[in-house]
Amino acid sequence: MSSTIEVIATVLFFLAIIHTFSVPVFAKLAHKGGPHAGIWHLMSEVEAVFGVWATVLIFFMAVSAGVESAVSYMDTRNFTEPLFVFTIMIVAASRPIIELVKSLVRLLAKVVPVQTEVATFFITLSLVPLSGSLITEPAAMTLAALMLKEAFFQRTGNLRFKYLVIGVLFVNISIGGVLTSYAAPPVLMVAQTFGWDTAYMATHFGWRAVIAVILNALIITFICRKDLISHAVGTGKGINDSDGIEEDREPVPAIFMIIHALFLAAVVVFAHHASIFIGILMLFIGFCGAYSRYQDPLMIKEGLMVGFFLAGLIILGGLQKWWLQDLLAGLSPMALFWGSLSLTAVTDNAALTYLGSLVDGTSEAWRYMLVAGAVTGGGLTVIANAPNPAGFAILRTTFPAEAISPKNLILAAILPTLLAAGLFLLPV
């Protein structure tokens, strides 16, 4: 039996989802100007959507049940994940890390027997997402999105190209982190409960994910090969050029790349301990300030907005158990796969798998289908997977009115999602 506050939370949750799909409308209103342009701009910031509606929920709880009740509810929420994504975005997006990854991609691109632009594009959409199994999905998303933005998205107005790429990127990031038991949020939420270690993930999920990621990257590379070659993308510059900007700056010494990589590794190692990785972040910011000549501005604002988005999702999602858990418990394994894939599009896949882990008496096949469906559907919308808001925040400035259409994102992600689904449904 649901309480009044749970019903209100569910109504606000679905209003937030509708708001997410309405972001382009608010963006157009903001660009028209006028006395209310500022509020329209706020409403067009997809990273703010769930945070805004979560604030409405907390205000309602405070008015209806008292401030103490609202504070008590907030105290029961675990905000480690939003804090981690905020931290990893800042560290992974630092100039020394980006230069290090770009250098590695260049080396690999020279080995691949195709043109450099094409090879770089393929590696960015395949090996970088798969690296998420080691450095975590939010870090892989940050790196891949920044590289795509600089090398491709800023150099073309071809929206078809951009939506096709972002659809594959979101899907590949979501499935690319399942080779280990700690890197993908929906896996992390259930790994201990289900008794799944990295060996289990690699043998049951990992090989399927590797094949799906590589096939998705190959297909999109083949489809967009003419755009890639004619560009880098339409400017006549090579894919590794930076419009002359890098040439005018002092290069990043190798020692700084190593130090930043150690900071990144430390954050990943202590990903579940906010008190530690936040302390590491403070040290990192101080180090960057001491050697600012080797740095770009840190992505603090973007990281905060993404953290706000995820925190709002946690606040609103925490009161959806009353309908979502019973729905999952009543499904057969095959129905559960497609059900969790679909539900992931309108809920966070980590929240979905967590609620599924609370269902008693489930079989191993049921558990596999729950997680497989959740990670497969993680590229369909910006709210489907925790790293998606990070990629959204980085890439949306290259779209008209700085808005990525949720409808176009779903359309672009459908085919790579179905390909991944086919792999995860193969018999063991």
RAPE-V794265 format. One line per field, one symbol per residue. burial: I if it has 24 or more other C-alpha atoms within 12 Angstrom, else O. A space follows every 50 residues. Layout:
BEGIN
burial=???
END
This chain:
BEGIN
burial=OOOOIIOIIIOIIIOIIOIIIIIIIIIOIIOOOOOOOOOIIIIIIIIIII IIIIIIIIIOIOOOOOOOOIOOIIOOOOIIIIIIIIIIIIIIIIIIIIII IIOOIIOIIOOOOOIIIIIIIIIIIIIIIIIIIIIIIIIIIIIIIIIIII IIIIIIOOIOIIIIIIIIIIIIIIIIIIIIIIIIIIIIIIIOOIOIIIOO IOOIIIIIIIIIIIIIIIIIIOOIIOIIIOIIIOOOOIIIIIOOOOOOOO OIOOOIIOIIIOIIIIIIOIIIOIOOIIOIIOOIIOOIOOOOOIIIOIII OIIIIIIIIIIIIIIIIIIIIOOIIOOIIOIOIIOIIIIIIIIIIIIIII IIIIIIIOIOOOOOIIIIIIIIIIIIIIIIIIIIIIIIIIIIIIIIIIIO OIIIIIOIIIOIIIIIIIIIIOIIIOOO
END
